[in-house]
Amino acid sequence: MKKLYFIIGSQDLYGAKTLAQAEKDGFAMAAYLNDSLGNVQVEALPVVQTAAEARVCIVTANTDPDCIGVILWMHTFSPAKMWIGALQNLDKPMLHLHTQYNEKLPYDTIDMDFMNLNQSAHGDREFGFICTRLGIRREVVVGYYKNEAVLHRIRRFASAAAAVDFGKTMRVAMFGNNMRDVAVTDGDRVESEIHFGWNVNYYGIGDLCSCIDTVTEAQIDKKMQEYAGKYEMATDNIAAVREQAKYEIALEAFITREKIAAFTDTFQDLHGLKQLPGLAVQNLMAKGIGFGPEGDYKTSALNAVLVQMAKGREGATGFTEDYTYDLTEGSEVELAAHMLEVPPVFAAGKPKIEVHPLGIGGKEDPARLVFDGIAGEGIAVSLVDMGNRFRLICAEIELIRPCAPMPNLPTARLMWKLKPDFATGAAAWIYAGGAHHAVVSTALTVDDIRLYAKMTDTELVVIDSRTELHTLERELEMLDLMSQLKK
Ligand code: MN
């Protein structure tokens, strides 16, 4: 499990006894967090008394590959000039925990010794000033450290920090390139690596075909057993399903060999493949592999990152596409789907394997999973390239069960309502430049995406129950202006 370093601030004026107590208290708090958080380890570093010691702590955090972030807390006053040099070098996400070792004031016994030791109200303000002065984007969490609400916020910080950490070494494969002439799915791959760490590379579809050629009948038999255990076989065209099994085995071999966490394909470049990968991709997505169709590497990478962020939580996270609407006035809903590749993590029941023609790409009928989607509160997240920066758009949505059966629709489908209402939510998304591809999650919330945006210094536009269009348009103008001032 990855870890957060717990850094206790003080100074060398208090004398050995007070400093020893400060360290003892801080170590006890770190141990409590370590035992209580569950999704990250917490390890305390020796109490910081000087600028040199502060530097050592930050270098320790920066250079430890298991460390995904730091928690800072000032037990006593800690003059903040001693933190400048250290903080200028911090390159891990920071949580400033504004708390105390003691929950209640000991009214009967409180004296100046107690006040000198327990003065976070004082020390954390001094520390906060220098973080703000240095322009450090951090998460400030306030409250007694044993409170469940505080623990919840630290856990959430840890999951976002883990996703940032995961992205820094993530490799993404594009089989073929971006779909011809499509704008929103394209992007600056060099900037993606500079900004998020995502290493995105092109591979010829022939590289995958070479892997497909080595798949054996015995391997396909085994994969068919896996499908039979998870899905309902609702087709007689077993040969088409075996073809998808072959693709999945080849894809698994390829991504394992190349250490790939997310990939794209495109129906415009399938030379050597009889079908567009459907079932193969859907089953891989259910295992946490990121995917974006039509060469959409940004959505693919975001998919893998958000799956990491949601690890250990209830709910589903995966790719889908805005497709069509029911525009009945007053009860407008969206139908989201894709040609094939919606992950079965969203399935409300047991998905069916079906084979149907695909009216695009000129290939054989592909096998795919067909299912109705789950209901529940969720978010839709899109990542777009604005030319001089990336923008995340995060909309709150309410997933609903399908309004009626759709017996002739040969693809998996989700339905949802927009917030604050259909007209405002859809217009806001379009004003913000959100794509038709998104990662949808019922495990994550806007706050998770807000943290991720903060930690990666990525622009964020939120669409929720409070969104109002005129204010949003002004916000978008301000973001354009800010982006020009930043560079
Ligand atoms: Mn698409």
Boltz pocket constraint, residues with backbone or C-beta under 6 A from the ligand:
constraints:
  - pocket:
      binder: B
      contacts: [[A, 293], [A, 294], [A, 321], [A, 338], [A, 437]]
      max_distance: 6.0
